[in-house]
Amino acid sequence: MKVGPWRAGPERRAWSQGAGQTPRKRDRAGAEPQLPAAPALPGGKMVARRRKRAARDPEDCIPSPPGYAAIPIKFSEKQQASHYLYVRAHGVRQGTKSTWPQKRTLFVLNVPPYCTEESLSRLLSSCGLVQSVELQEKPDLAESPKESRSKFFHPKPVPGFQVAYVVFQKPSGVSAALALKGPLLVSTESHPVKSGIHKWISDYADSVPDPEALRVEVDTFMEAYDQKIAEEEAKAKEEEGVPDEEGWVKVTRRGRRPVLPRTEAASLRVLERERRKRARKELLNFYAWQHRESKMERKPRPAHPQAPRPWPQPWMRPLARAPDSGH
Amino acid sequence: MMGPAPAGEQLCGAIGEPEVMEPALEGTGKEGKKTSSRKRTLAEPPAKGLLQPVKLSRAELYKEPTNEELNHLRETEILFHSSLLRLQVEELLKEVRLSEKKKDRIDAFLREVNQRVVRVPSVPETELTDQAWLPAGVRVPLHQVPYAVKGCFRFLPPAQVTVVGSYLLGTCIRPDINVDVALTMPREILQDKDGLNQRYFRKRALYLAHLAHHLAQDPLFGSVCFSYTNGCHLKPSLLLRPRGKDERLVTVRLHPCPPPDFFRPCRLLPTKNNVRSAWYRGQSPAGDGSPEPPTPHYNTWVLQDTALESHLQLLSTMLGSAQGLKDGVALLKVWLRQRELDKGQGGFTGFLVSMLVVFLVSTHKIHTTMSGYQVLRRVLQFLATTDLTVNGISLCLSSDPSLPALADFHQAFSVVFLDSSGRLNLCADVTASTYHQVQYEARLSMTLLDSRADDGFQLLLMTPKPMIRAFDHVLHLHPLSRLQAACHRLKLWPELQDNGGDYVSAALGPLTTLLEQGLGTRLKLLAHSRPPVPEAAKFRQFWGFRSELRRFQDGAIREAVVWEAASMSQKRLIPHQVVTHLLALHTDIPETCVHYVGGPLDALIQGLKQTSSTGEEALAVAVCCYDDLSRLLWGLEGLPLTVSAVQGAHPVLRYTEVFPPTPVRPASSFYEPLQERSSLLPRLDKPCPAYVEPMTVVCHLEGSGQWPQDAEAVQRVRAAFQLRLAELLTQQHGLQCRATATHTDVLKDGFVFRIRVAYQREPQILKEVQSPEGMISLRDTPASLHLERDTRQLPLLTSALHGLQQQHPAFSGVARLAKRWVRAQLLGEDFTDESLDLVAAALFLHPEPFTPPSSPQVGFLRFLYLVSTFDWKNNPLIVNLNNELTVEEQVEIRSGFLAARTQLPVMVIVTPQDRKHSVWTQDGPSAQILQQLVVLAAEALPMLEKQLMDPRGPGDIRTVFRPPLDIYDVLIRLSPRHIPRHRQAVDSPAASFCRGLLSQPGPSSLMPVLGYDPPQLYLMQLREAFGDLALFFYDQHGGEVIGVLWKPTSFQPQPFKASSTKGRMVMSRGGELVMVPNVEAILEDFAVLGEGLVQTVEARSERWTV
C-alpha cells in the first residue's frame, strides 16, 4: 500500500482533510447528466471488475484509505454485494475539545441508510461494551452543545448515508473494532430491522402526534421562556441608570427614555438624515479647492482616486446597546 | 362555448381537404409535410446563446451619423412603427425573398421547360370521347361525367409559353416557390362552342395528360404530377419539379389557356348558363319553360384562363416600380401562410392579396411610396372594416352599360371583388366562411398592432396558427361521398351542375350556413328560444323532433331545444350534439360519418368513476366545502386572537389539481384504528389505502404585540394555537381534528383540510441576524424564504388563479392536462405545481395571436407549442395576473432580467406579485431537465396534431403521454399493490386493489390515513441516500416504474475525502487509492429500501463503470 506523506501523522492529516471540507455541495448545473443522450462510457468494464474481485482471495485485505480500516456491511444475508464502513479511532488536534472522549470513540464513515443507532450498537457490541452511538449527517468539528431536540418541532430527517461516533466503555473496544473482518449484517433473524413498507407504516404510526404531549412540551418551553424574559427584564431594570466602572450608562428600550432599536434599517435612516442635513448646509462653491474640484469633475477623472476629503465624519450618537440575550 | 370565430369555419378545412392531389405518374405526398417543417424553422427564435448587447468602442458610439444613416432614421420615423420593427421586417423579408443565385437557377430551369414543352409531338385529331390514343397508365385528370360530349381533340405544341404570376413580380416567397406558366393552346385545337358543356375543360385536361405523359419520361424532371388550382376540380394544372438537389427549389405549374379573344366575354357573365341541363342531367329542364340555371362558377373558371396575362400586366404596372408595395405583398403572404388561409379549397391566395393592394392603390388608400409595413397595416385595416360579402368592390373603371351590375355578382357569389374587365369575380372561389375568417384574423391583428405591450411582429408574422391550435372543436366528415347524398337532400342540383359534379364544394356553402345557424348563438347553454308564431314553425322545422314547447322561469312559453349536459365537459361538447343532430336531420349524414374532435384528451383528466365529467364539478364541491370551513373559522369563538383571513394554498383551491379529491369514507376493517388519537393507520396485510392529500389552508390571525420575538418561541406559540384551534373546532362544530406542531388537520364532509396558522412577522424574525456589535440586520435565509413563500405568495397566487378560472372556465382543464402530461413524462418532480399553473395561465392572459382557449384540447396544444418554442434563456415569461403590470413595468422587468440573467433560475416566470425572483422555479428545473421537456414537447406536438386532424387514423391519443423509458440506466418496477394512485395511470388498469373506501358514508369518523404514498416515501429515501449519484424520475399519478439516471460526473474516480464517502468504496487503481460508487451494493440497496414495494430492479446499461 502506498502511503507516502500520510505516514507522518495519518490521524491528524486525515482529520483535517475531512473536517476542512465544506458540507456536501449539490452542484446542480454541473453535476447532472445530459438527459437526451448521456455520454456513453465504455461498457463492459463492470464485468472485468467483478471478475477481478472474484479472483482475489477473500481473505485478502479490502482496500481502505490510509488510517482507516474497512469493514464490509450488508443489510442481510440475502444481499450479494456489500457496502464498506471506514472506521478509525476518533482523535482531534491537541488543545481542541471534543464532545466524544478521546481513545474510547470510534469514528465510522459511510453508514448505510437502513442502519440505525441500535443496530450499529448491536453490531459493534462484540468488540466491547458500547456506551453510546450517535449518527450524524456529516462529521462535525469542534464541540457543539447537544441540546435535546424536540421531536415535535424538529422531526427526524430522512436518513441517507451517515457518519457515526461510537463510544465504547473501554479503549480496547476501539482496537477490537478496527480489527473486525465482517461482513456485518444489519438485519438478522433475531434482530430484524424494518425497511420498506414495514418501516413506512410504523413511521406513519409514529408521526400521528399525541396532542397532550405536545401541549405539555409547549407549556414547559413557554414557562421557561417567560421566566427567561422576565429575568432579563429585571436585570435590565436593575442596571438602568447605573454607571459601570468607566462611567458608561447603559440605555435600553425599556428604560425611562427609550431609544431606537439598533437595527440596520434604523441606522441607515439616521445616516441618510445626517447626509441630507449636511447637504443642505454645505456650500459647494465656497472654497478655492472646491472650485478647482468642480472644474476637475467636468474633465475626465484622474486615474487614481481622490484623497478623502478632510471633512469631519458625521457625529454619531453612541447608541445604547440592547441587553444581550446571550450574556 | 365556441371559439369566437364563426362556427362554420371549422368545417371548411376539414371537408375540403387542401389541394386534392391526384398522382398522375409519380406520387408526391410529401409536399404538405415539408411546408410545415420549414415553416417551423422559420418561426423559431434565431438566437442560440444568451443575447448580449453589441460592444462598441467609445469612438464608434459617439461618431456623428452619416448622411445615409440620417436618411434611414428619418425614413424609419415616417414609415415604421419603431426601428426595432423595421429591423425585424427587413430581416424577415431577407429570409423569404429569393436570392439572385437561386433566381438564375430557376430561370435556367424555366428555359429548359420551355424548350421541352414546345417539342412535345402532336397527335392527330380524334373525337373527344375517343381517348384510346392516350397510352395506358395515363389518366385524364378530370372527372368526366357524363362521358359523352361532342367535339374533337388533337394535340399541338402550345402557341405561346409565358411566365405569369408572382415570380415575375418578385413577390413570391420562400419556402415553396411556385412559378406559374401559361401555355396558350393553338387555335386549331379549339372549336366554336367549346365554352359549352365542359368541352373546353375536357380538352384542357387531355392537353395536360398528353404533356404529362411526355414530360414524365424526361430525365430533367424529378417529379411530374397533377394538381388542382385552388381546389377547383375542373381545372387541373401540371406540376414540374427539377431532378436532383434542386428538387425542393421550385415547382413550375403549367396552366393551359385559350388563345386571346377566343371566348366572347358576354357569354360568360354570371347570369349565363353554359352547362345544359339536358346534357348534364340527361333530362330537359322541366317542360314548363323555366330558364336554365346560371353557372357562375363554371363561367368564372373559363374567364380566369383568359385573363391570366391581363392580370399580370395590371400587377406589374401597379407594383413594378414600388419596392414598398412588393414588400407589403410579401408580408401579407407570410401573414396568410402563417394562418393557413391561403391553402385549401377557396383559400385567400397571394394573388388575391396582390390584387387587393392594386385596388387600394387605385383608390388612393395606399401610396406607392409607402413601406411594406404600412401596406400591411392598410390592407389589414381594409379587410377588418370592409365586408366584401355585402359590399363588393371592383377594379373596373369604365361605366359601360353592357357590364353586369355588382348585384348580379352578389347573387351568384358570396364574396365579390371584380377585376379591371368588370366581368370576372376574383373572389369567386373564396367561401364566405374563409372570408369571414380572414376578416376576423385581420381584426385581431389590428388590435395586436395597436397595442404597444407585446411584440407584435413576432406574434403577427412569426407565429404559425394552424387550424387545430386555433379552433376549439374540429369536425371531420368521413366518408366524403356522404356529401353526395346530402346534396340531393338539400336539392343542390344547379350547384352540382355549376361545379361540374364536385359535391364537396357544392355542399360546403349550405352546410356551413346550416351549422352557423345552429351554433351561431351558442352562448346560452340550455336552449335556443324564439318568440312563438310565426317563427315557431320555422324553428320546429329547423330543429325537427328535438324541438318542444317549454315553460321558462320568466313565465314565457316558448319553443325550445333541450340538450342534456350534466357537467362542464359535456356542456363543452353540446356543439357535437347540435352538429350531429342537424346533419342527420337536414343532410342525411349519419352520426357514424361525423368525427367530432372536441374532447378526446378529456379522458386523461377524468376521474375513475366520473367518465362524464372532467372534474370541474368535483373541484367546485371541494371549494364549496372550503368556503364553509373558512366561514366556521371566521366565526370561531374562544381563540385568544380572532381569525383575520383564511386563504387557500392548495391546487384544489385554484382548480388545478389533476385529479380532484373525492370525499373519503374509510372502511374501518381495512385499517388499524388508533382509538386514543382517533386516527386510522394503514395495515401491513392489506394493500396500500387510498391516497388522501390534505388541502392546505393558511389562517392569519389579527395583529398583536403579545407574540414573542424569538423564532423558537414563536413556533411554540403557533403550536399552542394549532392545538386550541383543533379543540375549538371539535367542541363548537363537532369536526374531527388532529393538531400537530405546524398544522391542524380537519375532516369536514369527507374532505381533509390542513390549517396552518401564520404569524405575519415570523419571516422577519427568521431574517434577523445580529452582528457582533449588536446591530440587527435583515438577511434572507432559506427558512424565511420558504415560510414567506408558503404563507404569503402561495395564497396570493391561489386566489389570483381562482379568479382566472371564473373568467375562463377552460383554465382548469388546460392546467390539469398540462400537468398530467409533464408528470406522465416523469418530469413532475422538477417542476413545481405553481410554475406549471402559471405557464397555463399565460396561455389565457397572453393568447395572441389566438384568442383565449375555450377547450382543454386546444389549450394543451398551445401549451406544448409554448413550451417547445419559448426562448427561456433570453426571455422571462411574464404572466400578467389581473393585468396589474403596466407596459412600462414590463419593459423594466425585461431589462432587469437581462442584467441579472446569470443569477436567475433557468426558467423565469414573472408575476405582478413576484417581479424579480421567480420563486416558483428557484429550485428547479435544471437546464438539462428543461431541455428534455422542450424536446419532448416538440416531439409530442406534431404527433398529437396529426392524430387530432385524422381521428380515424392509427395510433392512440395517449401515445404522447407515454414516457420514453429507454433513456434510463436503471428501472425500478413497483408493485401495484402499494401504489395508492394506481388507477390514475395514463393507461388505467382495468382492475386494481381495493383501497378501503366505502361507496356510502360509513360509521367511522376517525381521521383517515393522510398523505401516505409509499412510492413518494421511497423516492424521498432514494434521493436522500443517492441524490449525489443519480437522478430519479417517477410519475406520481400511478406510475409503476421509477427511472434512474446515473450522474456521469459523480462516477469519476475521486481521491478519498471523509465528507464524500456516501455509498462509495475505495479501490486501488494504478497503484493509487480512489473512491468509486459501489454500484452493485447500491442496486441491492434500491431493493432493500423499498422492501415490499419494489418488484424488480433492472440495470439496463453498464454506463456506470469508469
Contacts between the chains, C-beta under 8 A, distances in Angstrom:
chain1	res1	chain2	res2	distance
A	1	B	1073	7.9
A	2	B	1071	6.0
A	2	B	1072	7.2
A	2	B	1073	7.8
A	14	B	1058	6.9
A	15	B	1058	7.9
A	17	B	1057	6.7
A	17	B	1058	6.5
A	18	B	1057	6.4
A	18	B	1058	2.4
A	18	B	1059	5.8
A	19	B	1058	7.3
A	21	B	1057	5.9
A	21	B	1058	7.1
A	21	B	1059	4.0
A	21	B	1060	7.5
A	23	B	1059	7.1
A	24	B	1028	7.0
A	24	B	1059	6.5
A	24	B	1060	6.8
A	24	B	1062	7.8
A	26	B	1027	7.3
A	26	B	1028	7.5
A	28	B	924	8.0
A	28	B	926	5.2
A	29	B	926	6.4
A	29	B	927	6.2
A	30	B	1049	6.6
A	31	B	1028	7.8
A	31	B	1047	5.4
A	31	B	1049	4.9
A	31	B	1050	6.3
A	32	B	926	5.6
A	32	B	928	5.3
A	32	B	929	7.9
A	32	B	1031	6.5
A	32	B	1047	5.8
A	32	B	1049	8.0
A	33	B	928	7.1
A	33	B	1031	7.2
A	33	B	1045	5.7
A	33	B	1046	6.8
A	33	B	1047	5.2
A	33	B	1048	5.1
A	33	B	1049	7.8
A	34	B	928	6.2
A	34	B	1048	8.0
A	35	B	928	4.9
A	35	B	929	6.8
A	35	B	931	6.9
A	35	B	932	4.3
A	35	B	967	6.8
A	35	B	1045	7.1
A	36	B	931	7.3
A	36	B	932	6.3
A	36	B	935	5.9
A	36	B	967	7.2
A	38	B	967	7.4
A	38	B	969	7.7
A	38	B	1045	6.8
A	38	B	1046	7.8
A	38	B	1048	6.4
A	38	B	1103	6.6
A	39	B	1048	5.9
A	40	B	1103	6.4
A	41	B	1048	7.0
A	41	B	1051	7.5
A	41	B	1103	5.2
A	41	B	1104	7.7
A	41	B	1105	6.5
A	41	B	1106	6.7
A	42	B	1105	7.4
A	43	B	1101	7.2
A	43	B	1102	4.1
A	43	B	1103	6.8
A	43	B	1105	6.8
A	44	B	1102	6.4
A	44	B	1105	7.5
A	45	B	1102	7.4
A	45	B	1105	3.8
A	45	B	1106	7.6
A	46	B	1079	7.6
A	46	B	1102	4.8
A	46	B	1104	7.2
A	46	B	1105	4.5
A	47	B	1102	7.9
A	49	B	1105	6.9
A	50	B	1080	7.9
A	63	B	1066	4.9
A	63	B	1067	6.0
A	63	B	1068	5.0
A	63	B	1073	6.2
A	64	B	1066	5.7
A	65	B	1056	4.1
A	65	B	1066	5.5
A	65	B	1073	6.0
A	66	B	1073	7.6
A	70	B	1066	6.9
A	75	B	1084	7.4
A	75	B	1085	7.6
A	75	B	1088	4.6
A	76	B	1088	8.0
A	79	B	1081	7.6
A	79	B	1084	4.8
A	79	B	1088	7.1
A	80	B	1080	7.0
A	80	B	1084	6.7
A	81	B	1078	7.0
A	81	B	1080	3.6
A	81	B	1081	4.2
A	81	B	1083	7.8
A	81	B	1084	5.8
A	82	B	1081	5.9
A	83	B	1063	7.2
A	83	B	1065	7.4
A	83	B	1078	5.9
A	83	B	1081	4.8
A	83	B	1085	7.9
A	84	B	1065	5.2
A	84	B	1066	7.3
A	84	B	1078	7.3
A	86	B	1061	6.2
A	86	B	1066	7.4
A	109	B	1058	6.0
A	109	B	1061	4.7
A	110	B	1061	4.3
A	110	B	1062	6.6
A	110	B	1063	7.3
A	110	B	1064	7.2
A	112	B	1025	7.9
A	112	B	1063	7.9
A	112	B	1085	6.8
A	113	B	1021	6.5
A	113	B	1024	7.2
A	113	B	1025	4.4
A	113	B	1085	7.5
A	113	B	1089	6.7
A	114	B	1085	7.7
A	114	B	1088	6.0
A	114	B	1089	6.6
A	138	B	1059	5.9
A	139	B	1058	5.8
A	139	B	1059	6.7
A	152	B	719	7.1
A	152	B	740	7.2
A	152	B	741	4.3
A	153	B	712	7.8
A	153	B	715	5.6
A	153	B	716	7.7
A	153	B	719	7.4
A	153	B	741	5.2
A	157	B	1024	7.6
A	158	B	1020	5.2
A	158	B	1021	5.7
A	158	B	1024	4.6
A	159	B	1021	7.8
A	159	B	1024	6.8
A	159	B	1025	7.5
A	160	B	1024	4.1
A	160	B	1025	4.2
A	160	B	1026	7.8
A	160	B	1027	7.5
A	160	B	1062	6.6
A	161	B	1025	6.0
A	161	B	1061	7.3
A	161	B	1062	3.6
A	161	B	1063	5.5
A	163	B	1058	7.9
A	195	B	1088	5.6
A	195	B	1089	6.1
A	195	B	1091	4.7
A	196	B	1018	7.7
A	196	B	1088	7.6
A	196	B	1089	6.7
A	196	B	1090	5.3
A	196	B	1091	2.8
A	196	B	1092	4.3
A	196	B	1093	5.8
A	196	B	1094	7.5
A	197	B	684	6.9
A	197	B	978	6.1
A	197	B	1014	6.3
A	197	B	1091	6.6
A	197	B	1092	3.4
A	197	B	1093	6.0
A	198	B	684	6.8
A	198	B	1091	7.1
A	198	B	1092	7.0
A	200	B	1012	7.4
A	200	B	1014	5.7
A	200	B	1017	5.0
A	200	B	1018	8.0
A	201	B	681	7.0
A	201	B	682	5.2
A	201	B	683	7.7
A	201	B	684	6.1
A	203	B	1017	7.8
A	204	B	681	6.4
A	204	B	682	6.4
A	204	B	1009	7.1
A	204	B	1012	5.5
A	205	B	672	8.0
A	205	B	674	7.1
A	205	B	681	5.2
A	208	B	674	6.3
A	208	B	677	5.4
A	208	B	679	5.1
A	208	B	681	7.3
A	208	B	738	7.4
A	209	B	677	7.7
A	209	B	738	7.3
A	209	B	739	7.2
A	209	B	740	4.7
A	209	B	741	7.4
A	210	B	677	6.7
A	211	B	677	7.8
A	211	B	723	5.9
A	211	B	726	7.0
A	211	B	738	7.7
A	211	B	739	5.4
A	214	B	719	6.3
A	214	B	723	6.5
A	214	B	739	7.2
A	214	B	740	7.3
A	214	B	741	6.3
A	215	B	720	7.6
A	215	B	723	5.6
A	218	B	716	4.8
A	218	B	717	8.0
A	218	B	719	5.2
A	218	B	720	5.1
A	218	B	723	7.4
A	221	B	712	7.8
A	221	B	713	7.5
A	221	B	716	5.0
A	222	B	713	7.0
A	222	B	716	5.5
A	222	B	717	7.2
A	222	B	720	7.5
A	225	B	708	6.6
A	225	B	710	7.2
A	225	B	712	8.0
A	225	B	713	5.0
A	225	B	716	7.4
A	229	B	708	7.7
A	261	B	776	7.0
A	262	B	774	5.8
A	262	B	775	5.8
A	262	B	776	6.3
A	263	B	775	7.1
A	263	B	776	4.3
A	263	B	777	6.9
A	263	B	778	7.8
A	264	B	775	6.0
A	264	B	776	6.6
A	264	B	777	3.6
A	264	B	778	6.8
A	265	B	778	7.3
A	267	B	775	6.8
A	321	B	774	5.1
A	322	B	774	6.6
A	324	B	774	6.8
